[in-house]
């Protein structure tokens, strides 16, 4: 079961969501830090220690949110809107709509998040001089200083899906003049980073002096190390797969995908329509209305379910999909525009027309999908 994120509000018009995993981590932080608060803060009550620990959990979420806002503000300033911000188990994500067209935009969007986290750490450091030592506020500020510093450093590690990976990607893009090459380099760097992190976790666990940390703390640190490695390794692969798909989509043209069609009048039996299609080596059947206009396209999947002995008695219209305005595409469509047009009006078949307005044939969505996934 996958629980969907919960919307908690919006900042600057961008909806903010938290996943249930984030709620669990926040509860865990509150419970596990309460003991530390009691040890380090003079004269704090038990309830007070939980309150301070809870404040830390909330301030940590606010820190992650501000990091994501950094990405969002720069992204929007560069003309790329943000669908939503999601806070989850290991941090946050800003879902940017579209891709930067220049390497330096990619770089700026990626660098903005860690820059905010670093500035927050500096701000905590400045404030720490103003609060009394051993107070709850001092404890909170210290924790936030280190948390933001760790967020900044962790995120600039040079591998996708981390911000540092996008920085590597932007640099390779600039140097190699191809975005996809940049993504490939940064994804492999991400996988390498994940392996190093896993090896580091094993080494740290096996070489740490026994009894230095409690067994529970040991298990938590080791699991966290492996979880982060897995997150980076899987994330790098996913980011790469997405980029490859996008690159493949961008290079698709309609011409080689057009199936030639046979045109039959309304009421033509399926058997007759198929016979004509075979005779003309056509791979699609278009139905014409009384005015000889293209009216519907026979659904290939539906046709395949009609048995041979029923075909002479069934009208082609009964297994055809009526052509709505969104199901007629220009033969000049290519790349992203083609995918956008198909996504806007999903169908299994589309009629393709030339600049003269005449039908050139049919695009089967299945052909388009195969073209990209191959
Ligand atoms: Zn970030």
Boltz pocket constraint, residues with backbone or C-beta under 6 A from the ligand:
constraints:
  - pocket:
      binder: B
      contacts: [[A, 67], [A, 68], [A, 71], [A, 92], [A, 110], [A, 113], [A, 114], [A, 155], [A, 163]]
      max_distance: 6.0
